[in-house]
Amino acid sequence: MTEAEWLASNDPVAMLAVVQERVTDRKARLFASVCLNLIAGRLDDPRIAETIRILEMWLRGDLSGSAIGDERRGSLTAHVLAIPHAPGPFSDDIMQIVMAALGGSGPKIRVVAYLCLQVLIARPHPQHREDARQWERDRQVQLIREMFGNAIRPVNFNPSWRTSDAVALAQTMYDSREFGAMPILADALQEAGCDNEEVLSHCRDTSLTHIRGCWVVDLVLHRA
């Protein structure tokens, strides 16, 4: 995929294929977590919704206790399997996602992200019935660009832009998951000498929904 094709793309699955070989485990988990949260919001079966809620918390690292190891993963798997699930294609798809995620990290988490995209596109939100699948694709494309920026030509981020003010703002937003200070982050970066229009415009675009994993915030915090 060329840079022009990336910037014009409306195919989230193709875009995910571009980044999946180099995306870090942390980034993949955050992306899968957001997708699962979107799925959970449209489920009628509370039992499946509870499964997704638990898995989404695990993926984003919000379950109490130490880092998830084999024992912890086995306990979570047992909990998920103990929840009764209504039969049907949607339930089967969800359980495929759940078990893929519990299987490990790295490439398997990237499979989760791929499966999530397929489920979201195949079963768009009922509030958006007109051109619903394309609406869902567009939303997922925005999510991918929010997390990965320009995957073909990444920004060369100057370390001198990581001033104490910029890092503090970015860390506060990352920890709180509240990103209302993005325009202020743009000001702090500009004061530090940042003249990259992609970085500054991403921070100042009020039409965007920023999330943990935002490519600019990650650059400021030097997170892979």
Number of C-alpha atoms within 10 A of each C-alpha: 13 10 12 9 11 20 16 9 14 18 14 23 18 14 21 20 13 15 16 18 11 10 17 16 17 18 23 26 25 22 25 27 24 20 22 27 16 15 21 20 12 15 16 9 12 12 15 20 20 15 22 25 18 16 25 24 15 20 24 18 17 10 14 9 8 8 11 15 10 12 9 13 17 14 11 18 17 11 12 22 13 10 12 10 18 13 8 8 9 15 15 13 14 22 18 14 24 22 16 18 26 20 14 13 18 17 16 17 26 26 18 26 27 20 20 24 22 15 18 19 20 14 15 19 18 9 8 12 10 9 9 17 17 15 17 20 21 17 15 22 21 18 22 22 18 20 22 22 21 16 20 16 10 11 15 8 15 13 11 10 20 21 15 11 16 22 21 15 20 24 16 13 20 18 10 9 13 13 21 13 15 22 17 16 25 20 17 21 24 17 14 17 13 19 12 14 10 13 20 20 12 20 24 16 12 12 7 12 12 24 19 21 25 24 25 26 26 19 21 22 17 12 13 12
